[in-house]
Amino acid sequence: MNIIEAIKERRSIRSYDGNGLSDVEITMLNNAIAEAYSPFRGEVKIELLRFGLKGDYKPSTYGVIKGATDYFLICYAADEDSVLAAGFMFEQVVLNAWMAGLGTCWIGGTFKGSTFERNLSLPDNVKLKAVSPVGTPGSTRLLERVTHFVMGSQNRKPFDTLFFEGDFNHPLSPDSRFGEALAMLRLAPSSTNSQPWRALVAGDTVHFYYLPKSYLSLLDCGIGLCHFSETERFNGQKGDFFIASDYPAPPKGWLYLRSYR
Ligand SMILES: Cc1cc2nc3c(=O)[nH]c(=O)nc-3n(C[C@H](O)[C@H](O)[C@H](O)COP(=O)(O)O)c2cc1C
């Protein structure tokens, strides 16, 4: 499976088979953490921890996650670069896990931090902000199907309402230069499936904006930019992200994020 197939297939997994990761899987995932890169500076720490097999101590996701014994802890500083970098880096781990047959689920809201951070030591400015179970998917239980439905998880906003060309009145053609990378961005997971990302293509440059929906929107943007960047790299493109000194003024409520050329 290549990265594009992984992006297309991946979905959040909330039920696991109850067996912990094998040593080989743990090594592979720790390598994925070590190799995750970010074009944004910032302070990010990702840890993979085991919380005990059946009957042992279990951290709380308020019942959302079942059967998981292994969790990633995603910790980062509060500045914009760190938040973007956290989304960008951990999503690489998510996609690597999927390619190895392992499920994950970004959890930014429905977890009790104090039950996860018992053995965690962090610099003062870096905090535990999200977790994700990881393991072999179990059978889909009713709560998972309901959560999937309530979140509208399989739905994504239409391409032509997210991405524009030249100005914000003209939808981008999916067949144009950045069409595939933006189509992969569109499939990214986001908190409550809110899909805050927007983009305007101007010549050889993509200007990214976002529509803030919650305190997790910037993290969502880092995740979306990871899908965009992974697709560009897969296609042999070598663009860079940067902060433009001049960019088209967005519609009311949208915030400028970064540009890519
Ligand atoms: C930053 C972030 C935080 C999330 N937090 C939660 C959460 O607290 N609880 C939960 O059940 N799902 C959470 N999700 C999963 C989303 O609901 C899910 O990604 C979205 O509905 C799209 O579905 P999919 O991942 O299956 O494509 C989160 C996703 C992201 C990206």
The ligand as an SDF file (V2000), in Angstrom:
LIG
                    3D

 31 33  0  0  0  0  0  0  0  0999 V2000
   -7.5850   16.8060   16.2480 C   0  0  0  0  0  0  0  0  0  0  0  0
   -8.6780   15.7610   16.2950 C   0  0  0  0  0  0  0  0  0  0  0  0
   -9.3580   15.5200   17.4860 C   0  0  0  0  0  0  0  0  0  0  0  0
  -10.3360   14.5190   17.5510 C   0  0  0  0  0  0  0  0  0  0  0  0
  -10.9520   14.2760   18.7510 N   0  0  0  0  0  0  0  0  0  0  0  0
  -11.8460   13.2460   18.8530 C   0  0  0  0  0  0  0  0  0  0  0  0
  -12.4350   12.9340   20.1110 C   0  0  0  0  0  0  0  0  0  0  0  0
  -12.1700   13.6050   21.1230 O   0  0  0  0  0  0  0  0  0  0  0  0
  -13.2940   11.8740   20.1730 N   0  0  0  0  0  0  0  0  0  0  0  0
  -13.5970   11.1230   19.0700 C   0  0  0  0  0  0  0  0  0  0  0  0
  -14.3640   10.1560   19.1950 O   0  0  0  0  0  0  0  0  0  0  0  0
  -13.0570   11.4080   17.8360 N   0  0  0  0  0  0  0  0  0  0  0  0
  -12.1790   12.4400   17.7010 C   0  0  0  0  0  0  0  0  0  0  0  0
  -11.6080   12.7260   16.4860 N   0  0  0  0  0  0  0  0  0  0  0  0
  -11.9140   11.9010   15.3080 C   0  0  0  0  0  0  0  0  0  0  0  0
  -12.8450   12.6480   14.3320 C   0  0  0  0  0  0  0  0  0  0  0  0
  -14.1720   12.6130   14.8230 O   0  0  0  0  0  0  0  0  0  0  0  0
  -12.7520   11.9870   12.9430 C   0  0  0  0  0  0  0  0  0  0  0  0
  -11.4320   12.1300   12.4640 O   0  0  0  0  0  0  0  0  0  0  0  0
  -13.6990   12.6370   11.9310 C   0  0  0  0  0  0  0  0  0  0  0  0
  -15.0560   12.4160   12.3020 O   0  0  0  0  0  0  0  0  0  0  0  0
  -13.4850   12.0640   10.5250 C   0  0  0  0  0  0  0  0  0  0  0  0
  -13.6430   10.6640   10.5210 O   0  0  0  0  0  0  0  0  0  0  0  0
  -12.4910    9.7030   10.0070 P   0  0  0  0  0  0  0  0  0  0  0  0
  -11.2610    9.9510   10.8460 O   0  0  0  0  0  0  0  0  0  0  0  0
  -13.0370    8.3020   10.1890 O   0  0  0  0  0  0  0  0  0  0  0  0
  -12.2260   10.0370    8.5540 O   0  0  0  0  0  0  0  0  0  0  0  0
  -10.6550   13.7390   16.3990 C   0  0  0  0  0  0  0  0  0  0  0  0
   -9.9790   14.0140   15.1880 C   0  0  0  0  0  0  0  0  0  0  0  0
   -9.0020   14.9930   15.1430 C   0  0  0  0  0  0  0  0  0  0  0  0
   -8.2660   15.2180   13.8590 C   0  0  0  0  0  0  0  0  0  0  0  0
  1  2  1  0
  2  3  1  0
  2 30  2  0
  3  4  2  0
  4  5  1  0
  4 28  1  0
  5  6  2  0
  6  7  1  0
  6 13  1  0
  7  8  2  0
  7  9  1  0
  9 10  1  0
 10 11  2  0
 10 12  1  0
 12 13  2  0
 13 14  1  0
 14 15  1  0
 14 28  1  0
 15 16  1  0
 16 17  1  0
 16 18  1  0
 18 19  1  0
 18 20  1  0
 20 21  1  0
 20 22  1  0
 22 23  1  0
 23 24  1  0
 24 25  2  0
 24 26  1  0
 24 27  1  0
 28 29  2  0
 29 30  1  0
 30 31  1  0
M  END
$$$$
